[in-house]
Structure formats: structure tokens, C-alpha cells
Amino acid sequence: MIHELRIYECVPGRLPDLNKRFSTITLGIWKKHNIKQAGFWTTLIGESNMTLYYMLEWDSLADRETKWNAFQNDPEWHAARAETEKNGPIVAKVTNYILAPTPYSSVK
């Protein structure tokens, strides 16, 4: 199993909109594509309170490619994203990392 860490730096003031989109739209579309989330986090104490962190679980890189591409090409996702961004972009920058567990990790 591999994990993907995704970091979304929001446009100032738009983190509530991003959280709403994930909770009411994105998670449902992910379920349709069998995309598993491992958790979502915001910054309680730190440099920025406009950042959303989340992790996804994948069986392999091939699994990620198949499922993520299906999600990215889903017309429902395109329509929902356009609707939630009709007042402008929500996310200013996305960074992602594909992570592999170390031999001593409690998460395998």
C-alpha cells in the first residue's frame, strides 16, 4: 500500500468553501471511484491556517493512476468544481507526494 499526501493552499478566505466541497461533493464522487481517504487535517497551530492536508490510500501506483484519472475525467466532478468556483478559484496551489512506508512504520 502507498499513501498520497496532498496539500491544498487556499485562496485567502476560501478554506471554508474547500472544506464544504470535500464534505458535500468530492467524497461522494471518490466513493463512486473507490478512492479511499486516510484523513484530512487543517493547521491548528502553525504558519498558515489556510491550508488543507489530506492523505489517500492506494494499493499501487497503477491503482492510483486508474482511479485518479477516472475521478479527474468524471463529468460530475467537472460540473461540481465549476459550480463551486463560480466566484473564483478556491485553491491557489496544490502539492502532492506519493509516500511509501518505511520498514518500521506502523502504517503499512
NORVEN-V589280 format. One record per backbone hydrogen bond with DSSP energy under -1.0 kcal/mol. CO is the residue of the C=O (numbers start at 1). NH is the residue of the N-H. Records with the same first field share a line. If there is no record, write none. Layout:
CO->NH / NH
//
This chain:
2->58
3->99
4->56
5->97
6->54
7->95
8->52
9->92 / 93
11->14
14->18
15->19
16->20
17->21
18->22
19->23
20->24
21->25 / 26
22->27
25->29
26->30
27->31
28->32
29->33
30->35
31->34
36->57
39->55
41->53
50->10
52->8
53->41
54->6
55->38
56->4
58->2
60->64
61->65
62->66
63->67
64->68
65->69
66->70
67->71
68->72
69->73
71->74
74->78
75->79
76->80
77->81
78->82
79->83
80->84
81->85
83->86
85->88
90->11
93->9
95->7
97->5
99->3
102->105
//
